[in-house]
């Protein structure tokens, strides 16, 4: 750049007026001045940012000598910015949740993230999956957090860790374990003693696993987020400082941050911690609260939403490529660091999905495609190549080559061949609970006193007359008289008529947990099953036999010895169905599609070992369900030619079923 023109030594009248009126003008009569000296958004026609960065030496494997992690710096005439070891550094992050991606695909997704131009991967840590029972921790297989972080380092990515304890993320109960709901005095996301005692025990196990993977310890973790979006919840002003201290006492340091919506950032931040914001798209007004809070700090968009999640009964949500491109271009133009949520969404395997509860309760779909940069199956999209082009324009060195697409196959359609009525599968469940009153799912005396987290609960009781049945079923229940269906109960419709009967009969109520709400204050009241008394003509019923249907691996193993019936037509009651997909000697990824409208859970087995539980509902699947090739999913167990077994629990609208595998690259 050339030198600025020199000023005349004489004092002009314009300079005199400027000096005299400066205090008056800066006190609020020039609207753009609120961003001056920092976020210079009032300069609407800025030229394209001519700067190009060389971060090739700022990768986890290349950067050996480390003295300081992510720092912030401010210079006159430009926005504050991040530095890494003294070099200006834009955090270009993309969210990939290890627990939503089969472990065999981690490397593929991270390589694609790196090749797109991102330098950082961000991930949540789901407490409910890592501590399914009090004091029982699981960091193995697909939940091996340390392995995921180390793999990111190997690929050349930094890591931003978001350990909760609450994460939202459209997970059941926002990632909190359901056994927290057993204590009626506990107040989630507060300094309530019961809750923080549980958090402390969890952190005692989690934090030592990741503390040594922080930047100054030679690891790839450059930042850690404290909780998540507390500005909306905000029930206890002491809660966030408590969590900050809990992390620091266990060795977490470096860049700590909070994340909130643009309107709630003032309430969610913690003194001394970087506040970041979440947003759908670039708008100047979105930064006004953040600017008031920390005008001398760089901007970090912790979640830039490039799509949205889906719920059952609602069309698949998308965001256009042009919308994303416009916002990212503005972020780069103003030197704003950001994290794309999601780079790759993946799948809500099993029952991990959460739910929304606005106008009505809606479970989040099995697919967490999110209209992300990569599809649920890991395929490229137009967003991917658009972002890669933008990142190439600001980087000195070329990006790594784009990995080859994952091979996929189309397999012949199949018909399910056998079925097992639910009533005949009950002996293969664990011993039922008997109780004088109905017990909700979380308080069942099973799983070492931790209750039931997911799935179905069947309540049986004897009645000797008909009448008006009333029950609070969360979230939906089917009512049977012996094996005859009488109708449906929901959290809204709680009454059903029982026809007159001449002798005592078995009343059955099959309740489905469709996912606990993951956002808002409603998380406190997310107990599932039958809540409170069940009455017949306002008289409470008693003596319940309660079966827990968690659909765990051990249960499916037991079903191998059951007497499955040949399927000659649609079954008249809830039933398990079985079919075999001939996948050949080298199985490949594919999609599973049920070509009827029904409600069911599909469990895919490799030689009777279930590894994926997928869900379809009456409204139809938002997307065909993606299936990973089992040979890559279980590397230590090769698949013999031909057999991939599909088991299905159909619990609504029995119809003839045809299953197809389809492939779509977008």
N, C-alpha and C positions, 0 to 999 in steps of 0.2 A: 504494500500500500504506500502511496505517496504521503508526504508530510502535510498536515493541515495548514491552510493559509494563515499567515501571521496577522495579528490584530494591530490596528493603528494605535500608537501610543497616546493619542488624544482621547479624552473622555467625552463621548457623544451624549446628547440628550436621551437617546434610546437606552444607553447603559444606565444613566441616572434613574430613569423611570423603572428600569428592571430592578435595580437595587431597592428602590423605595417600595415597590409593589410586590416583591417576592414573598414576604411573609403573608400577605393578604391572599395572593393567588394560591399558595401551597396549603392554605387552611381549608380547602375544599371546594373552591369555585372553578376548578378545572378538572372535570371528571376523569380524563385519562391519567391524571397524575397519581391516582391510587396505585397504578402499576409501575410508575416510573422508578428507575434505579434497580428494578428487579425484573418482573415479568413484562417485557416491553410489548404487550399485546396491542397497544394503540397504534403501532406502526403496521397498518393493515397490508401495505404493499412491499413487504420486505423482499429483497431478491432471494433467490434460492441459496441455501447455505452452501458456500463454496468449500467448506472444510471437508477434508477426507482424513479418516483415522486409520492408524496402523496399530491394531491391538494383537498382532500375531505373537508378541512376546508376553502378552498379559493373559495367558491361559494357565489353568491349574498345573499342568505338567512343565510348562516353560518357566514359570515364575518360581524360582527356587529361593532367592534371597528376599525375605519378606520382613518389613519393618512396620508397615502400617496398612491396614485394610482400606475399605471404602471410607473416604473422607469427603468433606464438603469444602468448597472454595468459592469465594466471591470476589469479583473484580468490577471496578467502575465501568459502566457502559454496557454491561452484558448480564445475562441471567446467572445466578449461582449454578454451580455444576459439581458433579461428583469427580473424584480422582481415585485412582488405584496406583499406589506406589508413586504418587506425584504426577501421574499422567492423566489427562482428562479422559473420562470414561463414561459412556452412556450405558446404562443397564438396559439391555435388550432381552427381555425375559419372555419365556413361553411356559405355560402351565401344562404339565404332564403328571397325572396322579398314578404312581406306581401300583396302587391297589386296584385301579380300574383297567390296567393293561396286563395281560399275561406276561409273566417274567421272561418267557422266551422271546417276546417282542420288545422288551425294554431297549435293547441296543438299537434296533431298527428305528424306533421312534426318536431316540436321542440323536442318532446320526442324522436323521432328517431335520431335526431341530437345528443342529449345528450347520448343516449344509444350506439351510434357509438364510443363515446370517445371524441367528440369535447367539448370544454369548452366555446366557443364563437359563437354567431351568428352575421353575418353582413348583413346589408340591406341598399339599396339606398332609397332615399325619392324623389318621382316624383313630381316636381313642377306643371307640366301640369295637373295632376289629382287632386291635392290639391287646385289649384286656377284656375278652368276652365274659370272663368271670372274675370276681374280685381276687386279685393276687395271682391270677393265671395269665401269663403274657405270651403272645405269639408274634415273633419277629422272624418267622421262617417262610420259605417258599416265596409266594407272591407278596408277602408282607415283610420281606427282608429289606428294611429301610436302609441300613448301612450299605448293603450291596448295591442298591439303586444309586445312592450318593457317590459311591466309589466308581461306579460305571459312568456316571456323569463326568466325573473328574477325568477318567480315562479317555472319554470322547472329546474332552476339551471344553466342558461347560462349567461355569460357576453355579452355585445352588443358593436359592433363597428358601429357607425352611419355614413352614407355617404350622407349628406344632399344637396349636389350640390352647387349652383343651377343647373349646368349641370351635368348629371350623365351618359350619353351615354346609357349603359344597353340595347341597341337595342330597345329603346323606341322612339316613334315618337318625332322628333326634339331633341333627347337626353334628353327628360324629360322637355324641356323648353316649356312654353305655346305658342301656335300658335299665340295668339293675339300680341305677341312681334313683329311679322312680319308686323303689320299694319303700323308702323312708318318707312318710307323709310330711315330716317337718323340714325336709331338705329343700333348699331354694337354689335351683340351678343358676349358674353364672353369677353368684354372689359370694361374699365372704362368710356365708353360713358355714358353721363348723363342719357339718356332715359333708358338705360339698368340697370344701378346701382340703379336708383330710384325705378324701379320695383323690383329688388332684395331686396332692403332695406325694402320695404313694405311687401314682402313675409317673409323675415327673422323676421320682427317685429311680425309676427303672428306665425311662425313656432318655432323659437328658444325658446320662453318662455314655450312652451309645453314640450320641452326635457331638458332644462337647469337643472331643478330640479330632473331629472332622472340620472344625472351624478354621478360618483362613490363617490366623496367626499360629495355629497348631500344625500348619502344613496341609490342611484339607481344603476342600472346595467351597465350604459354606461361607458366603460373604455377608449374609444378613439373616436375621431371625425375626419373625413377626410375633408380637405379643397378642394373643387371643385373636378375635376377628369381628369387625363391625359392631363393636360394643356401643358405639354412639347411638344406634337405634334402640338397643335393649336398655341400657343405662339404668339398672335397678339399684346399683350400689357404687357410690363414687370411690370407695376404698378398694374395689375389686381389681381394677386394672393395675394400680400401684402394687397391690399384693402379688399379682402374677409376675410383674416385672422383677420384683425382689426374689420371687421363687426361682425364676430363670437365672438371675445373676448369681444367687447363692450357690447354684449348681454348676457354675462355670461358663454360662453363656455371656458373651461380650461382643465387642465389635459393633457393627451397625444394627441397632434394634429399631423396629418400626411398628406402627399401628396402621390399620387399613379401615376406612369408613367411606360411606357415601359422601358426595360433595356437600350435602346439607347437614350431615351429622358429624363432620370431622371435628368440630369444636368440642363436642361432648365425648368423643371416643379417644382423644389423644391423651398422652401421658407426658408430663414435663420431662424434658431431657431426652425424649425419644422422637425420632423422625415420624411425622404424620404423612401418610400416603392416602390417596383417594382412589375410588372406583368410579368408572364412568362408561357410558355407552359410546360417546363420541366427543370430539373436541368442540368445546364452546367456551369462549372467554369468560363468561359469567360463572362458569363452573368452578373457577379457581378463587373466587372472592373470599370465601371463608378460610380456605387454606392460606391465602396471602395474609389475612389478618393474624393468623396463628403463627406463621413462621416465614416472614417475608425474606429472610436472609438464608434460606435453605433451598436446595434444588427441588424441583418437582419430581415425584415418582408416582406414576399411575400404577397402583398395585394390581388392579384388575381393569384392563381395557377389554370390554366385552365385544367379541367379534361375532357373536351369535347368542343363543339362549337355550335353556334346557326345555324339555318337553314334558307335559303331563298327559295322563290318559284322558282321551276325549277331546283333545285340542290338536289342531293341525300342527305339523312340524314347523318350527319357527326358524327363520333364516334372516341373515343380514347380507345386503348386497356387497359385492367386492368394491364398488366405487365408494360406498360409505366408509369402509375400512381404510381404503387407500387415502381418502381425503384426511381422515383423522391422523393416520400414521405420518403422512407428509407434514402435517402441522406439528406433530410432536418432534420430528426430526428438525424442522425449521427453527423451533424455539429451544432446542437442546433439552427436551423433556425425556427423561427415562420412563420406560413403560414395560408392563408385563401383559402379554396377550393371554386372555382367558376365554376359551381354551385354545392352546396350540393343538392338542389332541385330547379329546374328551374320553374316549374309551367306552366301557360298559359297566353298568351297575349289576355286577354278578350277584347271584343269589338274591337275598332280600335286603341288600344294603341301601336301596333307594329311600329317599325321604318323601316329603309330601308338602303341598301347599294347602292353606286353609283360608281362602279369601271369601268368595261367594259360596264355595263348597269345598269339601275335602277332595283333593285330587292327588293321587300318587304320582311320583316322578317315574318316567318310563325306564324300562331296562336299558334302553339305548341312551348313552350320554354323549351322543354325537355332537351336540351343541352347535351344529353348523360351524365347526371349528376349522382350523387351517388344514389339518388332516382329518379325514373321515373317521368314523368309528373303527373301520377296518385298517386304518393307517394309510389310506390312499391319498394321493396329492389332489389338491383343489386349485381353482383359479386364484384363491387367496394366497396360497403358498407361493406361486410363481410371481404374483404381484409384490409380495413382501420381499422376496429374494431380490427382485429387481431394485426395489427401493434401498435395501441394505447395501447392495453392490455399489450404488451411486455414492455412498459415503465412506466406503472402505478402500484403502490403498491396494491391499492384496486380494487376489481372487478368492472366492469362496470354495470350499471343498466340493467335489462333484456330487451331484444328486444321486442318492442310492437308488438302485433298481427297484421298481414296484414289487410288492410281495405277490408271488404267483397265487392264483386262485383257480377254482374248478367249479364246473356245473355238474351236479350228480343227478342221476335219474330220480324222479318222484317215487315216493314210497307210500304204502298204506300200512297203518298200524295193524298188527296181526293178533295181539292178545290184550286182554284187559283183566283187571282185578278190582272188584268193587271195594270201595273204601271200607265198608263194614267188615269185609273179610280180611282187610289189612290191619285191623285194630290189634289183633294178637301179636303182631310184629313190632308194635310200638312199646315204649317202656311202660311199666306198670302205671295204670291210671291213678289219678288223685281222687279221693272221695272227700266230700265236704258237705256240710249242712247248708251252706250258702255258696253262690257262685264266687269263684276267685278269678281275678283278672290275670292276664298273661304274665305280667312282671312279678306277681306275688305267688305264683305256683311254687310249691316246695320241691323244685327239681333243679338239676344242674348245680349241685352242691350249694343249694340255698340261693342261687342267683336268678331264679325264675326263667321264663322263656323270653327270648328277644324277638324272634321272627316267626313267620309262618301262620299256622292255623291252630285253633283250639276247638275241640268238639266237646260240647256239654250234653250229657244225657240225664234224663230224669223221668220218673214215672208219673203219669197223670191218669185220672179216672173219670174225667168229664171234659167237655169242650168249654169254650168261652173265649173271652178276649185276652190274648196274650200280650203282655207289655214287657219290653226289655230294652236296655241301652246297650247296643252292640257296636263296638268300635273295631273295624270300620264298617263291615258289612257281614251279614249272617244269612244263611239259608236255614229254614225251619222245616223239619221232617217229622211226620207222625209215622213211627217205625221207619219204613223206607220210602214213604210217599212224600213228595215235596209239597209244602203248603204255601211257600212264598218267601219273600226277602225282607229282612230288617236292615236298616241303615242307621247312621247317626242322626238322621232327620225323621225317618219313618220308623217308629218304635212299636207299632201295634200290628197284630195280625190275628185273624179269627181262626180258632180251632173248631172243627166241625163236631157235632154231638157224637159221643162214643158210648157204647154199651158196656164196655169192660176196660180195665186199666191197660194202658198202652205206653210205649216208649216215645217220649218227645226228645228230639235231637235238634240241637242248635249248633251249626258249624260256622264259626266266626273266623273271618280273615283279617289279619293285620295288613293293610295296604300301604304301610309306610308312615312313620311318625313325622309330624311337622318339623321342618328343619330351620325355620326362621320365625321370629316374633316371640312375644311373651307366651304364646300358646304351647311352647315346648314343655312348660311346667305341668301340663295336664294331658299327657299323651299316653296314658295307660290304655292297653288294648285288651280285647276279649269282651266278656260281659261285665259291665260296670254297675255295681249296686244290685238290688233285688230283682228277681224275675217274678212277675205276678200273673195270675190267671183269674180274671174277673176281680182284680185288685187284691187277691189273696196271695201272699208270697209262697212260691214253690220252694221245696227244700230237697235235700239228699241228692246231690249231684255227683255223677261220675264224670271226671274231666280227663280227656286225652290230649296230650301235647303232640301236635304234628309239626315238628320243626324241619322235617325232610332233610335230616343230616345223613352223612355218608353211611353210618352204621345201620340206619334204617333200611337204606336201599340194598345193602349187603344182605340183610335178613330176608328181603323180598325174593332173593334168588330161590329160596326153598318154598315159596308160596305156590299154590296151584292156580296158575294163570289160565283163564278161559279163552278159547278161540273167539275172536271178535267177528260175529256174524252180522252185526248191525249196531246201531247206537245203543249205548247202555242207558238205563233209565235212572241212574243215580250217580253220584260222584264216584269216579273210578280212576285207577291208574291204567295207562295204556302203554303198550310196548311195541316197538318196531325196530327194524335193522336197516341201516344205510350201508350199501356196498360201496366202500370208499376206495377200493383198490389197494395196491401194495405201497403207494406213496401218497398218502392223503394230503390234501391241500386245503387252504382256507376256503370257506364258502359262506353263504348266507342261508338261513333256514326261514322258510315262510309257510305259515299255515293258511291254506286257501279257503278258510271258512271264518265266520265271525263267531267267536266263543270266548269263554274265560278259562284259562288253563295256565298251569306252570309246566314248563318243559325242562326236563333234566336230561342232559346229554352224558352218556357213559362211554368210557373206553373199557371194554371187558368188565362191565358192571361196576366200574369205579366212577362215580359222578364227579364231574369237574366244572360244570357250568349249569346254572339254574336260570332259565329265561322265562319271561312272563308275557302272556298275551291276554288281552281283555276283550270284552264284548264290543268295544269301540274300534277294535282292530289295532294291530301293531303300528306304531308310528313309522317304523322302519323294519325291514326284514332283520332278523336276529343274526348277528355275525358270529361265526364259529371258527375258532382257531384250529388249524390242523393238529390232531392229537399227537402225531409223531414229533412235532416240534414242541408241543406243550409238555410232554413227558418224555424227555430225551433218554431217560434211563429205562424206558419201557417201550420198545418198538411195537408198532401195530402190525398184527398179522393181516394178511390180505382179507379185505372184505367187511370186517365187522365194526360198526359203530352203532351202539344201541341208543335209542331215544325212548325215554320213559316220560309219560305225560300224566300229570294229575289234572283231569278235567273236572271242574267242580261247578260249572254252569252250562246250560244250554247244550245238552248232548246232541251231536249231529255226526253224520259220516265225516271222516277226516281224511284229507289228502295232504301230504307233506311234500314240499318241493324245496330243493336247494337252488338258489339263484345267485348270479353274480352281477353286480353293478359297480362300476368304477366311479360312481359319483351320484 
